Amino acid sequence: MIAFENVGFNYGGGELLSDVTLRLAPGSFHFLTGPSGAGKSTFLKLAYAELRPTAGRVSIFDRDARMMTRDDVALSRRRIGVVHQDCQFLDHLPLVTNVALPLTVASRAGDAQDLTALLDWVGLGKLADALPPQLSGGERQRAALARAIIMSPDVVLADEPTGNLDWDMSLRLLTLLVELNRMGKTILIATHDMNLIRQAKSQLAARVLRIQNRRVQLAGADL
């Protein structure tokens, strides 16, 4: 689905990632760890073609990311849901409209019943008409997840989705991501939270990747 082959990336001030080779297989569940500034967000941006590698090759659904046009990238994004750490919404629009925005951009008419079911699934059915500023941090993250999966993507990438949440809300969000994985979705979560990783590994076969010395390595069993 998404494959890195000897990938390197630098912003012009030195190499941030180097010689990264791995494949996100269909239905897999991965965590990506590493210290702040190690390149976790950059790795995710390479995985959904927000950035292009400065060395090597990133393949997204068997397409070389460097060869993809803007339209190609837009089409691939329909199959990749992204949950950003700092989730942004249009504050003047109700939650239900914000969640449905990807359907509008893709010129796809949303099924009202399906949208209601999605909001109920993330526990926000009663807040459909609420404005984003009225939502708590946990509610915003669950809304961001709902928006990321409204197009029924094959892959979900999440950048520190529990970074600003308490433990109970972190577990609630993790439960939703685990459920998505059991539906066959490929999940990749960038996180510092080792407790979250341990909790996930008690429920499914999650692989843990660590960025260290500019390379992405499979972490050991010490987690």
C-alpha positions in Angstrom: 0.0 0.0 0.0 2.7 2.5 1.1 6.3 1.5 0.7 9.6 3.3 1.4 12.7 2.2 -0.5 16.0 3.7 0.7 14.2 6.9 1.4 16.1 10.0 2.6 14.8 13.5 3.3 16.4 16.8 4.2 15.1 20.3 4.6 18.3 21.8 3.3 20.0 22.0 6.7 21.1 18.4 6.9 19.5 15.0 6.5 16.5 14.3 8.8 15.7 10.8 7.5 18.2 8.4 5.8 18.0 5.0 4.1 14.5 4.2 5.3 13.1 1.0 3.9 9.8 -0.5 5.0 6.3 -1.4 3.8 2.9 -0.7 5.4 1.0 -3.9 4.5 -2.8 -4.0 4.1 -4.4 -4.5 7.5 -1.3 -3.8 9.5 -1.0 -1.7 12.7 2.1 0.3 13.3 3.3 2.8 15.9 6.1 5.3 15.1 8.1 6.6 18.0 11.2 8.7 18.5 12.2 11.9 20.2 10.8 15.3 19.3 12.4 16.5 16.1 13.4 13.0 15.0 11.2 13.2 11.9 7.9 11.4 12.8 5.7 14.1 11.3 8.0 14.3 8.2 7.7 10.5 7.8 3.9 10.8 7.8 3.9 13.6 5.3 6.1 11.5 3.0 3.5 8.7 3.4 0.7 10.8 2.1 2.7 12.8 -0.4 2.6 16.1 1.4 6.4 15.9 1.0 8.5 14.2 -1.7 11.7 12.3 -0.7 15.0 13.9 -1.5 16.5 10.4 -2.0 15.0 6.9 -2.7 11.4 6.2 -3.5 8.0 6.3 -1.8 5.3 4.3 -3.5 1.7 5.1 -2.7 -0.7 2.4 -4.0 2.0 1.3 -6.5 2.6 4.9 -7.7 6.0 6.6 -7.4 5.2 9.7 -5.3 7.7 11.8 -7.2 5.8 11.2 -10.4 2.4 11.9 -9.1 0.6 15.0 -10.3 -1.5 17.2 -8.0 -4.6 15.4 -9.2 -2.9 12.0 -8.6 -2.2 13.1 -5.0 -5.7 14.3 -4.5 -7.1 10.9 -5.7 -4.7 9.0 -3.4 -5.8 11.1 -0.4 -9.3 9.7 -0.8 -7.7 6.4 0.3 -5.6 7.8 3.1 -7.2 9.4 6.1 -5.0 11.8 8.1 -5.6 12.8 11.8 -3.3 15.8 12.5 -2.0 16.6 16.0 -3.5 20.1 15.8 -6.8 19.4 14.2 -8.3 22.4 12.5 -12.0 23.0 11.9 -14.1 25.8 10.4 -15.4 27.3 13.6 -18.5 28.9 12.0 -19.8 25.6 10.7 -21.5 22.8 12.8 -19.6 19.6 13.6 -21.6 17.6 11.1 -20.7 19.9 8.2 -17.0 19.9 9.2 -16.9 16.1 9.3 -18.6 16.0 5.8 -16.2 18.5 4.2 -14.1 15.8 2.4 -17.2 14.5 0.7 -17.9 18.1 -0.5 -14.4 18.5 -1.8 -14.6 15.2 -3.6 -18.0 16.1 -5.1 -19.6 13.1 -3.5 -23.0 13.4 -1.9 -22.9 12.1 1.6 -25.6 9.7 2.8 -27.2 11.4 5.8 -27.8 8.1 7.5 -24.2 7.0 7.1 -23.0 10.3 8.4 -25.2 10.0 11.5 -24.0 6.5 12.0 -20.3 7.7 11.8 -20.9 10.4 14.4 -22.7 7.9 16.7 -19.7 5.5 16.3 -17.2 8.1 17.5 -19.7 9.1 20.3 -20.6 12.5 18.9 -24.1 11.9 17.6 -25.6 14.3 20.1 -23.2 17.0 19.2 -23.8 17.1 15.4 -25.0 20.7 15.5 -22.4 22.0 17.9 -19.8 24.4 16.7 -16.1 23.4 17.0 -15.2 25.9 19.8 -17.9 24.2 22.0 -16.1 20.8 21.8 -13.6 19.5 24.3 -10.1 18.3 23.3 -11.2 14.7 23.2 -14.3 15.5 21.2 -12.3 17.4 18.7 -9.9 14.5 18.2 -12.8 12.1 17.7 -14.3 14.5 15.3 -11.0 14.7 13.4 -11.0 10.9 13.2 -14.5 10.8 11.9 -13.5 13.4 9.2 -10.4 11.3 8.3 -12.4 8.2 7.7 -15.6 9.7 6.1 -14.3 8.6 2.7 -13.7 5.0 3.9 -9.9 5.1 3.4 -7.7 2.1 3.2 -5.0 3.7 5.4 -5.3 5.9 8.5 -2.3 8.0 9.6 -2.5 9.7 13.0 0.1 12.2 14.3 0.2 12.3 18.1 -3.6 11.9 18.2 -3.7 11.5 22.0 -0.9 14.1 22.8 -3.3 16.5 24.5 -5.8 14.0 26.0 -6.1 12.4 29.4 -5.7 8.7 29.7 -9.4 7.7 29.6 -9.9 9.7 26.4 -6.7 8.3 25.0 -8.0 4.8 25.5 -11.3 5.7 23.9 -9.6 7.0 20.8 -7.3 3.9 20.7 -10.4 1.7 20.9 -11.8 3.4 17.8 -8.4 2.9 15.9 -8.2 -0.7 16.9 -11.8 -1.2 15.6 -10.8 0.3 12.3 -7.9 -2.0 12.1 -10.1 -5.0 12.7 -12.2 -3.8 9.8 -9.1 -4.2 7.6 -7.7 -0.7 7.7 -4.0 -0.1 7.8 -3.1 2.1 10.8 0.0 4.1 11.6 0.2 6.2 14.7 3.1 8.5 15.6 3.2 8.9 19.3 5.5 9.4 22.4 3.0 7.6 24.6 4.6 4.2 25.6 1.6 3.3 27.8 -0.7 3.7 24.8 1.6 1.4 22.8 1.6 -1.2 25.6 -2.2 -1.1 25.8 -2.5 -1.6 22.0 -0.1 -4.5 22.0 -2.2 -6.2 24.6 -5.1 -6.2 22.1 -3.5 -6.8 18.7 -0.3 -7.5 16.8 1.0 -4.0 16.6 4.5 -3.4 15.3 6.5 -0.6 16.8 8.9 1.5 14.7 11.5 3.8 16.2 13.3 6.7 14.5 16.9 6.7 15.7 20.0 8.1 14.1 17.9 9.2 11.1 16.7 5.7 10.4 13.5 3.8 11.1 14.0 0.6 12.9 11.8 -2.1 14.4 11.8 -1.5 18.1 12.6 -4.4 20.5 10.4 -6.2 23.0 11.4 -3.8 25.8 8.3 -1.8 25.1 
